[in-house]
Amino acid sequence: MRKNPLPPILSRKNPDEPSVFEPRNLLREARRQHSLPDGRVPDICVLDPDGDMVRNLTASGAATPNPSWACYHTRLYDFTFEGIEFGIVGCAVGAPFAVLVAEEMFASGCRLLISMTSSGQIVAVREPPYFVLIERALRDEGTSYHYLAPSEYCAMGEGLGVMLEGAFADSPEPVERGATWTTDAPFRETASAIAHGRDAGVLAVEMEAAALYAFSCAREKPVICFAHVTNQMGVIEGDFEKGEAMGGDDALTVIAMAARAWLVNGP
């Protein structure tokens, strides 16, 4: 009997087949059940898996809930930073949650999504904290395989990479460019897996980028992913230091730089 070369979870996937359950249908029913008004989210939306930016913005009164956001699982806040209007959702951690929210954001009027996730250092290019513009992400999660056929990496749209050349010259923290490793299981980052990533030149490990880039490619929606390298996976004491305001102000500045480049060159 011939052995199937694919694991069962992949053998039943057909990423080219259309979806039955559409995000707009979920939003329609949530809006009906909760008596929410019709409306849109800002053109540029942000995913903040750690939630530090959201907490800082709401604590200062700079962000207010979007009245028409119809997601069952999250709250989206509107705010303005450096003259640019944004929507932001916090604490959508991991590939499935991030892509669920991304689907709903674009169905609600989003035109560009920027993700800023904290991450663990793999290749020690400098001392944390610093940022990585994720050009491609190693697929070690499950969500991306629902959107694209199997491959080793998912990549940011080529046009976005060109558009962002030189955009971070004045960043408060360095912005590297390169690959990350997207995992579904942060507490199973084994020595052999880390060694593989290091040998492949992977700069950091995070939990969302591969799936968000697969979604971006399959749905033809622009997504930019950043890794905020803040830790060495807890193997040293005093790890996970992001800097002032838990790194939120610096992260917002980098996000605004990417958003401005898109506003000038992208739409």
GINORDA-V348203 format. One record per residue. N is the residue number from 0. PSI is psi as a letter, one per 20 degrees, with the letter a starting at -180 (999 if undefined). OMEGA is omega in degrees with one decimal (* if undefined). D_FIRST is the distance of its C-alpha to the first C-alpha in Angstrom with 2 decimals. Layout:
n psi omega d_first
N PSI OMEGA D_FIRST
N PSI OMEGA D_FIRST
This chain:
n psi omega d_first
0 p -177.6 0.00
1 p -179.8 3.78
2 p 177.5 6.35
3 p -177.4 9.34
4 i -179.6 12.25
5 q 172.6 14.74
6 q -176.5 15.79
7 h -176.9 15.98
8 h 179.0 19.70
9 h -174.8 19.36
10 i -178.9 16.54
11 j -178.2 19.04
12 p 171.5 22.01
13 n -174.5 23.85
14 i 178.5 27.03
15 i -179.3 28.54
16 p -178.1 28.68
17 q 179.3 32.19
18 q 171.7 33.07
19 g -177.1 34.25
20 o -176.4 36.28
21 q -179.0 38.91
22 h -179.0 41.18
23 h 178.4 44.29
24 g 175.4 43.55
25 g -179.8 43.33
26 h 177.9 46.54
27 g -177.6 48.26
28 h 176.4 47.70
29 g 179.0 48.66
30 h 178.9 51.80
31 g -175.9 52.65
32 h -175.8 52.14
33 j 177.4 54.09
34 l -179.3 56.73
35 q 179.7 56.13
36 q 171.0 57.92
37 q 179.8 56.30
38 r -177.1 56.28
39 q 169.0 54.42
40 r 175.8 53.39
41 q -179.0 54.88
42 h -177.8 53.45
43 p -179.2 52.26
44 q -173.8 50.33
45 p 168.0 49.31
46 p -177.1 46.59
47 m -174.3 48.00
48 h 179.7 45.27
49 h 179.9 47.70
50 j -176.9 50.40
51 g 178.6 53.23
52 g 179.3 54.46
53 g -179.1 54.48
54 g 178.7 56.39
55 g -177.6 58.93
56 g -179.2 59.47
57 h 179.4 59.95
58 h 179.9 62.14
59 i -177.7 64.46
60 j -177.6 64.57
61 i -177.7 63.14
62 q 179.8 60.19
63 q -179.6 60.33
64 p 174.1 57.65
65 p -171.7 56.64
66 i -175.9 57.89
67 j -178.7 55.25
68 p -168.2 52.06
69 j 177.9 49.91
70 p 178.2 46.94
71 h -164.9 46.33
72 i -171.7 45.34
73 r 171.4 47.71
74 p 177.3 51.25
75 p -180.0 52.03
76 q 173.9 55.36
77 p 174.5 57.49
78 r 176.6 59.51
79 p 179.2 61.27
80 p -177.8 61.09
81 k 175.5 63.04
82 j -178.6 63.83
83 p 177.9 60.22
84 p -179.6 58.95
85 q 161.0 55.65
86 q -177.2 53.54
87 p 174.3 51.72
88 p -179.6 49.22
89 q 169.2 48.92
90 k 171.3 46.33
91 n -170.9 43.25
92 p 174.4 41.13
93 q -172.7 37.50
94 g -177.0 35.29
95 g -177.9 34.75
96 g -178.8 38.45
97 g -177.9 39.72
98 h 174.3 37.77
99 g -179.5 38.75
100 h 177.6 42.36
101 g 177.4 42.00
102 g -176.9 40.79
103 h 177.6 43.80
104 g -179.0 46.23
105 h 175.7 45.48
106 i -178.3 45.60
107 j 174.2 49.02
108 i 176.6 50.53
109 q 177.4 49.42
110 i 175.4 49.38
111 p 176.9 48.43
112 p 176.7 46.59
113 p 177.1 47.23
114 p 177.7 45.34
115 o -175.0 46.99
116 q 174.0 44.91
117 q -172.3 45.80
118 r 179.4 43.45
119 q -178.0 43.02
120 p 172.6 43.88
121 f 173.2 41.22
122 p -173.6 43.13
123 m 179.8 46.78
124 h 177.4 48.54
125 r 177.6 51.58
126 p 173.4 52.76
127 q 3.3 51.67
128 q 172.7 52.49
129 r -176.5 51.68
130 q 171.7 49.61
131 p 166.5 46.62
132 o -172.3 46.13
133 o 179.0 42.33
134 h 175.4 41.30
135 q -175.6 37.55
136 p 177.0 35.45
137 p -172.4 32.25
138 n 176.7 29.70
139 l 177.7 28.95
140 r -174.3 29.32
141 h -169.9 27.54
142 h -175.2 30.07
143 h -176.7 29.96
144 i 171.6 26.35
145 i -175.6 27.65
146 h -177.4 30.11
147 q 175.7 28.56
148 q -177.6 25.23
149 p 173.8 23.96
150 r -177.0 26.29
151 h -175.3 27.97
152 q 162.7 31.37
153 q -172.5 33.31
154 q 170.1 36.80
155 q 177.8 40.19
156 p -174.6 41.41
157 g -179.4 42.91
158 h 178.6 46.18
159 g 178.8 46.67
160 g 178.0 46.35
161 g -178.1 49.01
162 h -175.5 51.19
163 j 176.8 51.28
164 p 177.3 52.45
165 j -174.1 55.62
166 i -171.3 55.57
167 k -177.9 55.73
168 h -177.5 58.54
169 k -179.0 60.71
170 q 178.3 58.10
171 h 173.6 59.53
172 q -179.0 56.49
173 q 174.9 54.53
174 o 174.4 51.67
175 r 173.3 48.98
176 p 178.0 46.26
177 a -173.9 42.68
178 q 170.4 39.20
179 r 177.6 38.25
180 p 179.0 35.17
181 o -179.3 34.42
182 q 171.6 33.02
183 i -170.0 32.33
184 n -175.4 33.18
185 h 179.3 36.46
186 j 170.9 36.61
187 k 174.1 33.32
188 n -173.2 34.70
189 r -179.2 33.75
190 g -179.1 35.33
191 h 178.2 32.23
192 g 178.0 31.78
193 g 178.1 35.49
194 h 177.3 35.39
195 g 178.9 32.65
196 g 179.5 34.83
197 g 179.1 37.90
198 h 179.7 36.34
199 i -179.8 35.36
200 j 178.9 38.97
201 p -174.5 38.32
202 h -172.6 41.74
203 r 176.8 41.05
204 p -178.8 38.61
205 a -169.5 39.03
206 j -173.4 37.20
207 h -162.4 37.63
208 g -177.8 37.89
209 g -179.4 34.32
210 g 178.7 33.95
211 h 177.8 37.47
212 h 173.9 36.91
213 g 175.1 33.69
214 g -178.4 35.75
215 g -179.4 38.56
216 g -175.4 36.50
217 h -177.1 34.73
218 i -178.4 37.98
219 l 178.5 40.29
220 p -176.5 42.51
221 p 178.9 44.29
222 p 175.8 43.40
223 p -178.7 44.84
224 p 173.6 43.55
225 q 167.5 45.58
226 p 172.9 44.82
227 o -175.2 47.91
228 o -171.8 47.26
229 i -171.4 49.12
230 r 174.4 47.49
231 l 176.7 45.70
232 k 172.6 43.37
233 j -178.6 46.08
234 i 174.2 45.98
235 q 175.1 49.74
236 q -178.2 52.51
237 k -178.9 54.23
238 r 175.5 51.07
239 k 175.6 50.35
240 o -177.4 53.82
241 i -175.4 53.90
242 a -176.1 57.61
243 q -179.3 60.36
244 k -177.8 59.51
245 k 178.3 56.01
246 j -173.9 55.50
247 g -178.1 55.85
248 g 178.2 58.76
249 g 179.5 57.19
250 g 178.5 53.90
251 h 178.7 55.84
252 g 178.0 57.69
253 g 177.4 54.50
254 g -179.9 53.13
255 h 176.8 56.43
256 g 177.5 56.30
257 g -179.7 52.89
258 g -178.9 54.13
259 h 177.0 57.28
260 h 178.6 55.43
261 g 179.8 53.35
262 h -179.2 56.48
263 h -169.8 58.24
264 i -165.8 55.47
265 g -169.0 52.54
266 999 * 53.24
